[in-house]
Every structure is written in structure tokens, then in C-alpha cells.
Amino acid sequence: DRASCPYMKMITPAALLRCLLENKDEVHVDADVAAKARLSVQRMIEIGNPGGGE
């Protein structure tokens, strides 16, 4: 539990749906931060794919 983010626990399916439908509570990040985050997520997806991450 120490490795979890308290702010991420605040995100609920209902809050996510509201954000998508009503364009409320958007999060804006710098382009360089977004690029690094995107790369991390892409690597996680590759590892999860059969034969990925090898």
C-alpha cells in the first residue's frame, strides 16, 4: 500500500465517465512529461503481450 498513490485512489469509474462525457476535471501535463509517461505505458503494454519485453 505504500507504493500506491492516494490521488489515484480518488479516481472512480463514475468520475472517469463524467470526465469523458462532460469534459470536466481534465488533467493537463507538460508535453515532455506526457511523452515520458506514454513511453512507460507502451513498455508496460509490450511486456504484457505474448513474447513482449524479451
Number of C-alpha atoms within 10 A of each C-alpha: 5 5 5 8 9 10 7 8 8 9 10 10 9 9 13 15 12 13 14 12 9 10 10 12 11 10 6 7 9 7 9 9 9 12 12 11 12 12 11 12 12 12 13 13 12 14 13 11 9 8 8 11 11 6
